[in-house]
Amino acid sequence: MTVTKGKTPATNVASADNLSAVNNAEEVKQKPVAKTKAKTAKRTAKKPVANKSTANAKITDCDPCDTLAATFERQFHGALCRDEQAVNDIYSALASTVKSQLLPQWRETRLKDNQYQQKQIAYLSLEFLMGRTLGNALLSLDLTQETNDALTDYSANLETLQEAELDAGLGNGGLGRLAACFLDSCANLDLSVVGYGIRYEYGMFKQKLVDGYQVEQPDRWLREGNPWEVRMANHAITVPFFGHTESYVDPEGHRHYVWVDTQDVQAVPHDMPVPGFKNGRINTLRLWKAEATDDFDLAEFNDGDYTEAVARKNLAEQITMVLYPNDASENGKELRLRQQYFLSSASLQDILQRYITVFGQDFSRFSELNVMQLNDTHPSIAVPEMMRLLMDNYGLAWDQAWDITSKSVAYTNHTLLPEALERWPVRMLKNMLPRILDIIYEINARYLEEVAHQWPGDNHKLASMSIIEEGPEPHVRMAYLAIVASFSVNGVAGLHTDLLKKGLFKDFYQLWPQKFNNKTNGVTPRRWLAHCNPRLADLLNRRLGEQWVTDLTQLTALNAFTDDKAFMKQWQQVKFDNKVDLAKLVLEECNVSFDPAMMFDVQVKRIHEYKRQLLNILHVIHLYQRIVAGDTEGLQPRCVLIGGKAAPGYAMAKQIIKLANNVAHMVNSDPVVTPYLRFAFLPNYNVSAMEKICPGTDLSEQISTAGKEASGTGNMKFMMNGAMTIGTLDGANIEMLEEVGEENFFLFGLNADQVSQLKTNYNPQQFIQQSTALQQVLTMLKSGHFNLVEPGIFDSIIHAIEDPFDQWMIAADFEAYKVAQDKVSQAYADQQHWTQMSIRNTAASGRFSSDNTISAYRDEIWLAK
């Protein structure tokens, strides 16, 4: 759809009832929704629906009355043409079978939602860390037992088949996993929500350890296809890039702008089902894949210019090739911007087309019936794109378009680190998205008038709040753009939101206090307790009934069992069995033997200095020194596990990984040490690994520098599964502490205000001199004990600890952390008391169900009751 001079592009108003979304049939012509639904019901009654997938396995026609076992039998022997029982083939057949069970409900959900029976929510995110789909789908459909029965005659059990599924490479860390939890809760609460993301061909990377160093390898998660997706070629969207802007005046004297000579890319949707828990709703995750508008120029190819002929196709497909391209280079930055615009433009066009199918081009009810939630700053370019579509494609005036946009866009902020707020060079936008830059400048000019009225004559305020950051290289501040246009700006924990209002976005809060609100993050209890911890789930079901799965506050009833000896014994057995499973994973992945009788002390998350894996490693060195010196009195044997990926260009994070592995080597190779301490770094940490880790963890490390972590969600998963937390007053730790009480939480360290005050005159040597333990640890590090054949490799880490500009304040918090760890050992020595603490943590976790978080979004932001 290349826009030509003087013309408004025609809009594809093909019916959005998406019958083909579940069977990928031929293009559906536009027709009234009610009639479409009636015709669908009639056609469905006549014959089974044929369904196609982009996976190797195709879904064959099936009788709706067929049992799961019969459908599975036909899939395996018919569609796959298999007699041998290879695990991957059995998995593929089973996944297709389970998807076929979802299709009727998926179809009905989409038909209902496309009639706008309730408010439509679009959740725009560059990450959706979904994990494996099979187990969660079986749980939601209540098909686990039936599936086990169907597999009796096959060589693989359900657990083996779940392991055969590759984690979808659609995200990196907490941001993407939060988005996945939110989609689950939206479906569970029967909300009409579509998740919009990118179908990355390769995930961030597969992490391998070579001599203790992180080595990045391609994450080819789609190499076997994806049996859960449906390719929707008939709903493809055209996204423009490059070109230039021209204008013309119509006969009525109104000026119009057109974006011409563009290089267009096709955004082809691939839909994945998101089932609610036993409630019949199947929402959709729509992932966009970039394809060329034409495969290649055949004339150029025939003339022998092979390279040019396919260059455009390759350039288009690069957009969705890899999650998080390394943006250290100019090309990497350009690709990242293209991804963000590609996602935003395709998603907004899709939303508008669905609306137009029902209401035509009368946009008077659009903001009443639609909300676009921006998950962090990545999709904030959706703001000017929405304006462009409404004005250039549908002819609305600026004021009308702005009224609609500013009433339908909401923004969630996920960071307190100023350097993490995206900024794009103006020159890059001018070249790649010229019309978008025009609109951003206009938004900024109009908004700065409001700033000028609020602070007359304050040019410094105008400059500091401008969307355009002036300087030798002007930049567009994307977070500012999102705040200016959104009707709601929310933080993701109480402390985070408070710090946004007092610090990072203080001026915006003074200008628009009504926009700002808090929505503390949560995690879905379906995946993070019912699915990942079946032993504990079974115990809870027997004691509390099964309603806790959709109402986690019912876990407070567990407090009545903290003196029940029989229940406590069962609880301990569940934890021990889960630790056996985790020990198997560590042995398999790390070749380190963890003893389930020892305390399992775990820190798994993205490797970053503010998350302070370094503080944890320094404590491991301290324990190592104590044991080697024979000082083991009061020391509880523990196994320490760290896992997480460092961004490819983050040198210090990679050095921390190397230090962890070198320290682990010295710890695990010393027979004097291993009865008391073992240490492993788990490579390629992902959702599926976490599903084994959090049920088997005794102590959860949430030790970020106070005031740096927005919220955290790993902390909630560990708490939900009965782990104790050692942590700072940071992020959602504060609210967890409020729920469970200080007696069931190991608190240490500076708070956010103390960190802020200390920053202006920080002297790490003062704290080093006050801690004999830290002095000894640093002496051992400097001696080269952990890098005997690699002299000097940890000098940068030592320098960072002793640096007065260390904003993470490792030295300042080390002694308090060590004292808190001593209290952990004392508590673990009394297993009865530890078990009571564990039960109380699970009992207090109800507040951190993502169902609660999404209920708050629904009632206070989306108004989707």
TORLUMLUM-831317 format. One record per residue (C-alpha): residue in one letter; x, y, z. Coordinates in steps of 0.2 Angstrom, whole numbers, padded with zeros to 4 digits, always signed. Layout:
AXYZ...
//
This chain:
M+0000+0000+0000T+0012+0013-0006V+0004+0030-0003T+0005+0041-0019K+0004+0060-0020G-0012+0068-0018K-0022+0053-0013T-0028+0045+0003P-0024+0027+0003A-0039+0015+0003T-0042+0006+0019N-0044-0013+0020V-0060-0015+0029A-0061-0034+0027S-0072-0042+0040A-0063-0043+0057D-0074-0057+0063N-0059-0068+0059L-0067-0084+0055S-0051-0088+0046A-0041-0084+0062V-0045-0102+0068N-0045-0111+0051N-0035-0100+0040A-0048-0102+0026E-0049-0091+0011E-0052-0072+0012V-0068-0068+0021K-0078-0054+0012Q-0085-0040+0022K-0102-0043+0029P-0112-0038+0045V-0105-0047+0060A-0122-0054+0066K-0125-0062+0049T-0107-0069+0049K-0109-0077+0065A-0126-0085+0060K-0118-0092+0044T-0103-0098+0054A-0114-0108+0066K-0123-0115+0051R-0108-0120+0042T-0100-0128+0058A-0116-0138+0061K-0114-0145+0043K-0096-0151+0044P-0081-0151+0055V-0069-0136+0052A-0053-0139+0043N-0038-0130+0052K-0021-0126+0045S-0005-0122+0055T+0012-0116+0050A+0019-0130+0060N+0025-0146+0052A+0009-0155+0058K-0008-0150+0050I-0024-0151+0059T-0035-0164+0051D-0054-0163+0050C-0062-0170+0066D-0079-0174+0073P-0083-0162+0087C-0089-0177+0097D-0072-0186+0095T-0063-0189+0111L-0046-0181+0113A-0038-0199+0112A-0047-0202+0095T-0041-0185+0088F-0024-0188+0094E-0023-0205+0086R-0029-0198+0070Q-0016-0183+0071F-0002-0195+0074H-0005-0209+0062G-0014-0198+0049A-0008-0181+0047L+0009-0185+0052C+0010-0201+0043R+0020-0209+0057D+0021-0226+0064E+0037-0224+0074Q+0036-0215+0091A+0048-0201+0091V+0046-0189+0105N+0045-0173+0094D+0032-0181+0083I+0021-0186+0097Y+0023-0169+0104S+0018-0161+0088A+0003-0172+0086L-0002-0169+0104A+0000-0150+0102S-0011-0150+0086T-0024-0160+0095V-0025-0149+0110K-0026-0134+0099S-0040-0142+0090Q-0049-0143+0107L-0047-0124+0108L-0054-0119+0091P-0072-0119+0094Q-0071-0108+0110W-0058-0097+0101R-0069-0094+0087E-0084-0090+0098T-0073-0078+0108R-0068-0068+0093L-0085-0067+0085K-0092-0060+0102D-0077-0048+0104N-0079-0042+0086Q-0096-0036+0090Y-0089-0025+0103Q-0100-0033+0117Q-0087-0026+0129K-0072-0013+0129Q-0058-0019+0118I-0040-0018+0126A-0025-0019+0115Y-0009-0023+0125L+0006-0017+0115S+0023-0025+0120L+0039-0029+0111E+0041-0044+0123F+0029-0059+0127L+0039-0072+0137M+0026-0085+0136G+0036-0100+0140R+0029-0117+0135T+0011-0118+0130L+0006-0136+0131G+0005-0138+0150N-0004-0122+0153A-0017-0126+0139L-0020-0143+0147L-0022-0135+0164S-0034-0121+0157L-0045-0134+0148D-0044-0146+0162L-0037-0160+0150T-0022-0165+0159Q-0029-0182+0165E-0038-0186+0149T-0021-0182+0140N-0012-0194+0151D-0025-0207+0147A-0023-0204+0129L-0004-0207+0130T-0005-0224+0138D+0000-0233+0122Y+0014-0222+0117S+0032-0222+0122A+0032-0204+0130N+0023-0198+0145L+0016-0180+0147E+0031-0174+0156T+0043-0179+0143L+0032-0171+0129Q+0031-0155+0138E+0050-0155+0139A+0051-0157+0120E+0042-0140+0117L+0055-0126+0115D+0052-0110+0124A+0045-0096+0113G+0059-0084+0110L+0048-0069+0111G+0056-0060+0126N+0070-0057+0138G+0066-0055+0156G+0053-0048+0168L+0045-0036+0156G+0040-0050+0144R+0035-0062+0157L+0024-0049+0165A+0015-0047+0148A+0012-0066+0148C+0005-0066+0165F-0006-0051+0161L-0013-0060+0146D-0017-0075+0156S-0026-0065+0169C-0036-0055+0156A-0042-0071+0149N-0046-0078+0166L-0056-0062+0171D-0066-0064+0154L-0059-0047+0147S-0058-0044+0129V-0039-0041+0126V-0027-0044+0111G-0009-0045+0115Y+0001-0037+0100G+0019-0042+0098I+0033-0047+0086R+0036-0065+0080Y+0054-0065+0081E+0063-0078+0071Y+0077-0079+0084G+0075-0076+0102M+0088-0065+0111F+0101-0078+0111K+0105-0095+0118Q+0118-0093+0132K+0132-0105+0133L+0147-0105+0145V+0165-0107+0138D+0179-0106+0151G+0166-0097+0162Y+0162-0084+0149Q+0145-0081+0141V+0145-0085+0123E+0129-0080+0113Q+0122-0093+0101P+0107-0091+0090D+0090-0096+0098R+0082-0105+0084W+0066-0108+0093L+0056-0109+0077R+0067-0123+0069E+0053-0136+0072G+0039-0124+0068N+0026-0118+0080P+0011-0129+0081W+0001-0116+0092E+0001-0102+0079V-0011-0099+0064R-0004-0088+0050M-0017-0075+0045A-0011-0070+0028N-0028-0062+0023H-0026-0050+0038A-0009-0043+0032I-0005-0025+0035T+0006-0013+0025V+0019-0003+0035P+0028+0012+0027F+0046+0017+0029F+0057+0030+0022G+0051+0042+0008H+0046+0059+0011T+0031+0070+0016E+0021+0081+0004S+0005+0092+0006Y-0009+0098-0004V-0024+0109-0001D-0041+0102-0005P-0055+0112-0014E-0062+0117+0004G-0045+0125+0008H-0040+0112+0020R-0022+0106+0020H-0018+0087+0019Y-0002+0078+0021V+0004+0062+0012W+0019+0051+0014V+0025+0046-0003D+0039+0036-0011T+0039+0024+0004Q+0047+0007+0005D+0033-0004+0011V+0034-0019+0022Q+0020-0032+0024A+0016-0036+0042V+0008-0054+0042P-0001-0059+0058H+0002-0076+0067D-0010-0079+0080M-0008-0089+0096P-0022-0094+0108V-0022-0088+0126P-0035-0098+0136G-0044-0093+0151F-0045-0105+0166K-0060-0116+0163N-0071-0101+0158G-0073-0104+0139R-0064-0088+0134I-0049-0089+0122N-0040-0073+0119T-0027-0070+0106L-0009-0065+0105R-0006-0058+0088L+0012-0058+0083W+0018-0049+0067K+0030-0056+0055A+0039-0044+0042E+0038-0050+0024A+0042-0041+0008T+0027-0034-0002D+0034-0043-0017D+0046-0058-0016F+0059-0049-0028D+0059-0039-0044L+0058-0053-0057A+0064-0041-0071E+0080-0037-0061F+0082-0055-0058N+0080-0060-0076D+0092-0046-0081G+0106-0054-0070D+0105-0042-0055Y+0102-0056-0042T+0108-0046-0027E+0097-0031-0030A+0082-0042-0034V+0082-0050-0017A+0089-0035-0007R+0072-0028-0003K+0065-0044+0003N+0080-0047+0014L+0079-0029+0021A+0060-0032+0025E+0062-0049+0034Q+0077-0042+0045I+0064-0032+0055T+0057-0048+0064M+0073-0058+0063V+0080-0056+0080L+0074-0050+0097Y+0084-0035+0104P+0097-0032+0090N+0113-0026+0098D+0110-0007+0097A+0128-0002+0101S+0130+0001+0082E+0120+0013+0071N+0113-0002+0061G+0107-0010+0077K+0098+0006+0083E+0090+0008+0066L+0084-0010+0066R+0077-0007+0084L+0067+0008+0079R+0060-0001+0064Q+0054-0015+0075Q+0045-0003+0086Y+0037+0007+0072F+0033-0010+0063L+0024-0016+0079S+0015+0000+0082S+0009+0003+0065A+0003-0014+0061S-0006-0016+0078L-0015+0001+0076Q-0020-0002+0058D-0027-0019+0064I-0037-0011+0078L-0044+0003+0067Q-0050-0010+0054R-0059-0020+0067Y-0068-0004+0073I-0072+0002+0056T-0080-0015+0051V-0093-0012+0064F-0095+0007+0065G-0088+0013+0049Q-0078+0029+0049D-0088+0037+0063F-0074+0038+0076S-0085+0046+0089R-0086+0030+0100F-0068+0024+0097S-0060+0030+0113E-0075+0024+0123L-0073+0007+0116N-0054+0005+0114V-0039+0006+0125M-0021+0004+0119Q-0010+0000+0134L+0009+0003+0130N+0020-0009+0140D+0035+0002+0143T+0042+0015+0131H+0045+0003+0116P+0028+0005+0108S+0027+0024+0112I+0029+0028+0094A+0011+0022+0092V+0006+0040+0098P+0011+0049+0082E+0006+0034+0072M-0011+0035+0078M-0012+0053+0074R-0006+0049+0056L-0018+0036+0053L-0033+0046+0059M-0028+0062+0050D-0020+0055+0034N-0030+0040+0031Y-0047+0045+0038G-0047+0063+0036L-0049+0069+0054A-0043+0086+0059W-0029+0088+0072D-0040+0092+0087Q-0052+0077+0083A-0037+0065+0081W-0029+0071+0097D-0044+0070+0107I-0046+0051+0101T-0028+0047+0104S-0026+0055+0121K-0041+0047+0127S-0037+0029+0121V-0018+0028+0125A-0011+0022+0142Y+0007+0020+0147T+0016+0009+0159N+0033+0014+0165H+0045+0000+0170T+0061+0008+0175L+0069+0021+0187L+0085+0021+0177P+0086+0037+0166E+0098+0029+0154A+0085+0015+0151L+0072+0028+0144E+0073+0027+0125R+0079+0042+0115W+0080+0042+0096P+0091+0054+0085V+0080+0066+0076R+0090+0063+0060M+0086+0044+0061L+0067+0048+0062K+0068+0061+0048N+0076+0048+0037M+0066+0033+0041L+0049+0040+0047P+0048+0058+0040R+0029+0059+0043I+0030+0053+0060L+0044+0066+0065D+0032+0080+0058I+0019+0075+0069I+0030+0073+0085Y+0036+0091+0082E+0018+0097+0081I+0013+0087+0097N+0028+0095+0106A+0024+0113+0100R+0006+0112+0106Y+0011+0103+0122L+0024+0116+0126E+0011+0130+0126E+0003+0121+0141V+0020+0120+0150A+0023+0139+0146H+0006+0143+0154Q+0010+0133+0170W+0028+0140+0171P+0028+0157+0163G+0045+0163+0157D+0054+0147+0163N+0064+0142+0148H+0074+0130+0158K+0058+0121+0162L+0053+0121+0143A+0069+0113+0138S+0069+0100+0152M+0052+0095+0148S+0052+0096+0129I+0049+0080+0119I+0064+0085+0108E+0080+0085+0118E+0090+0099+0109G+0109+0098+0108P+0123+0095+0095E+0113+0079+0091P+0094+0082+0095H+0084+0067+0101V+0066+0062+0104R+0062+0057+0121M+0050+0043+0119A+0045+0042+0137Y+0040+0060+0137L+0030+0057+0121A+0020+0043+0130I+0017+0054+0145V+0011+0069+0135A-0002+0058+0125S-0008+0046+0138F-0023+0048+0149S-0015+0036+0162V+0003+0034+0167N+0006+0020+0180G+0021+0013+0189V+0022-0005+0194A+0025-0005+0213G+0021+0008+0227L+0039+0014+0229H+0042+0014+0210T+0027+0025+0207D+0032+0037+0222L+0049+0039+0215L+0043+0042+0197K+0032+0056+0204K+0046+0063+0215G+0060+0061+0204L+0061+0055+0186F+0044+0063+0180K+0042+0076+0194D+0038+0090+0182F+0025+0080+0173Y+0017+0075+0189Q+0016+0093+0194L+0008+0097+0177W-0004+0082+0177P-0006+0074+0194Q-0022+0065+0189K-0013+0055+0176F-0002+0046+0188N-0006+0030+0197N+0001+0014+0204K-0003-0004+0198T+0009-0016+0208N+0014-0031+0197G+0008-0048+0199V+0011-0066+0192T-0002-0079+0187P-0005-0092+0200R-0010-0104+0186R+0007-0106+0179W+0017-0101+0194L+0009-0112+0206A-0004-0124+0199H+0006-0129+0184C+0024-0127+0190N+0022-0135+0207P+0009-0149+0205R+0014-0157+0222L+0010-0141+0232A-0005-0138+0221D-0012-0155+0226L-0009-0152+0244L-0018-0135+0243N-0032-0143+0234R-0034-0157+0247R-0034-0144+0261L-0042-0129+0254G-0052-0135+0239E-0048-0129+0221Q-0055-0111+0221W-0038-0103+0226V-0032-0105+0208T-0044-0091+0203D-0044-0082+0220L-0027-0083+0227T-0032-0073+0243Q-0040-0090+0249L-0022-0095+0253T-0023-0085+0269A-0032-0100+0276L-0015-0108+0276N-0011-0098+0292A-0022-0110+0302F-0011-0125+0298T+0006-0118+0304D+0005-0128+0320D-0003-0144+0311K+0012-0156+0313A+0005-0168+0299F+0002-0153+0287M+0019-0147+0291K+0027-0164+0287Q+0018-0164+0270W+0024-0147+0266Q+0042-0152+0270Q+0040-0167+0259V+0033-0157+0244K+0048-0145+0246F+0061-0159+0247D+0054-0168+0232N+0054-0151+0222K+0072-0149+0228V+0077-0166+0221D+0070-0161+0204L+0080-0144+0204A+0095-0154+0209K+0093-0165+0194L+0092-0149+0183V+0108-0142+0191L+0117-0158+0188E+0112-0159+0170E+0115-0141+0166C+0130-0137+0177N+0138-0154+0181V+0137-0148+0200S+0129-0160+0213F+0117-0151+0224D+0111-0160+0240P+0093-0158+0243A+0096-0159+0262M+0106-0142+0261M+0098-0125+0259F+0094-0120+0241D+0099-0101+0240V+0094-0094+0223Q+0096-0078+0212V+0090-0080+0194K+0086-0064+0184R+0094-0053+0171I+0112-0050+0175H+0114-0032+0179E+0124-0022+0191Y+0109-0014+0200K+0102-0032+0203R+0118-0035+0212Q+0123-0053+0208L+0140-0047+0213L+0135-0044+0231N+0129-0062+0231I+0146-0069+0224L+0156-0059+0237H+0146-0067+0251V+0149-0084+0243I+0168-0080+0244H+0165-0075+0262L+0157-0092+0266Y+0171-0101+0256Q+0184-0092+0267R+0176-0096+0283I+0175-0115+0278V+0193-0116+0272A+0198-0107+0289G+0188-0120+0299D+0175-0108+0305T+0159-0118+0302E+0150-0115+0319G+0132-0110+0315L+0135-0112+0297Q+0120-0121+0288P+0126-0130+0273R+0119-0122+0257C+0119-0123+0238V+0119-0106+0229L+0112-0105+0212I+0114-0090+0201G+0107-0089+0183G+0103-0075+0170K+0109-0068+0154A+0120-0052+0151A+0116-0041+0136P+0129-0045+0123G+0136-0027+0124Y+0136-0026+0143A+0155-0029+0147M+0153-0028+0166A+0138-0040+0167K+0149-0053+0157Q+0163-0051+0169I+0151-0054+0184I+0146-0071+0175K+0164-0075+0173L+0168-0071+0191A+0153-0082+0197N+0160-0097+0187N+0178-0095+0193V+0172-0094+0211A+0161-0109+0208H+0175-0119+0201M+0186-0116+0217V+0171-0120+0228N+0165-0136+0220S+0183-0143+0218D+0188-0142+0236P+0182-0157+0246V+0184-0147+0262V+0171-0135+0256T+0158-0145+0247P+0150-0152+0263Y+0145-0135+0268L+0144-0125+0252R+0141-0128+0233F+0139-0115+0220A+0133-0116+0202F+0129-0104+0188L+0114-0110+0177P+0116-0106+0159N+0102-0101+0147Y+0090-0097+0161N+0072-0096+0154V+0054-0098+0159S+0054-0117+0158A+0070-0117+0170M+0061-0106+0182E+0046-0118+0183K+0058-0130+0191I+0068-0117+0201C+0055-0108+0211P+0046-0123+0218G+0063-0130+0224T+0070-0114+0232D+0072-0111+0250L+0079-0093+0250S+0075-0080+0236E+0088-0067+0233Q+0080-0050+0230I+0095-0039+0234S+0094-0024+0221T+0101-0007+0226A+0086+0001+0234G+0077+0013+0222K+0083+0004+0207E+0071-0010+0204A+0054-0005+0197S+0045-0020+0205G+0051-0037+0201T+0040-0052+0198G+0053-0067+0202N+0051-0062+0220M+0033-0065+0219K+0035-0082+0211F+0047-0088+0225M+0036-0081+0238M+0020-0090+0231N+0030-0106+0231G+0035-0105+0249A+0053-0098+0248M+0059-0085+0261T+0066-0069+0254I+0082-0060+0258G+0080-0042+0251T+0081-0024+0252L+0067-0011+0253D+0066-0010+0234G+0052-0013+0221A+0038-0024+0227N+0049-0031+0241I+0041-0017+0251E+0023-0023+0248M+0029-0042+0251L+0036-0037+0268E+0020-0028+0272E+0010-0044+0269V+0021-0057+0277G+0028-0047+0291E+0046-0043+0296E+0048-0059+0306N+0045-0069+0289F+0057-0059+0279F+0076-0056+0280L+0078-0037+0277F+0094-0028+0275G+0103-0013+0268L+0100+0005+0264N+0083+0012+0259A+0080+0022+0243D+0081+0039+0253Q+0098+0034+0261V+0105+0028+0244S+0100+0045+0237Q+0108+0055+0251L+0124+0044+0252K+0127+0046+0233T+0133+0064+0235N+0147+0059+0247Y+0150+0041+0245N+0166+0034+0252P+0167+0015+0249Q+0183+0014+0259Q+0174+0019+0275F+0162+0004+0273I+0177-0008+0269Q+0186-0002+0284Q+0171-0006+0295S+0169-0024+0288T+0183-0036+0292A+0173-0049+0281L+0173-0037+0266Q+0192-0033+0268Q+0196-0052+0268V+0185-0055+0252L+0193-0041+0243T+0211-0047+0248M+0207-0064+0241L+0200-0056+0225K+0216-0045+0223S+0227-0060+0226G+0221-0068+0210H+0215-0084+0220F+0200-0086+0208N+0210-0082+0192L+0227-0090+0195V+0230-0092+0176E+0221-0076+0170P+0230-0062+0179G+0220-0046+0181I+0204-0051+0173F+0194-0046+0188D+0202-0029+0191S+0187-0020+0184I+0176-0028+0197I+0188-0024+0211H+0189-0006+0205A+0170-0004+0204I+0168-0010+0222E+0180+0003+0228D+0174+0017+0216P+0166+0032+0225F+0155+0034+0210D+0148+0016+0212Q+0129+0020+0211W+0125+0002+0216M+0134+0004+0233I+0141-0014+0235A+0153-0010+0249A+0139+0000+0259D+0127-0014+0260F+0139-0029+0261E+0140-0030+0280A+0122-0029+0283Y+0119-0042+0269K+0131-0054+0278V+0122-0051+0295A+0106-0055+0287Q+0113-0071+0279D+0119-0076+0297K+0101-0074+0302V+0095-0085+0288S+0107-0099+0294Q+0101-0098+0311A+0082-0099+0305Y+0086-0113+0294A+0093-0123+0308D+0076-0124+0316Q+0067-0133+0302Q+0050-0133+0311H+0051-0114+0312W+0057-0112+0294T+0042-0123+0288Q+0030-0111+0297M+0039-0096+0289S+0037-0105+0272I+0019-0108+0274R+0016-0090+0280N+0024-0084+0264T+0013-0094+0253A-0002-0088+0263A+0002-0070+0261S+0005-0071+0242G-0013-0068+0237R-0010-0050+0234F+0003-0053+0221S-0009-0063+0209S-0009-0054+0192D-0028-0057+0193N-0028-0043+0206T-0017-0032+0196I-0027-0034+0180S-0043-0031+0190A-0035-0014+0195Y-0031-0010+0177R-0049-0015+0172D-0057-0004+0185E-0046+0011+0187I-0038+0013+0169W-0047+0003+0156L-0064+0006+0164A-0069-0011+0155K-0082-0017+0167
//
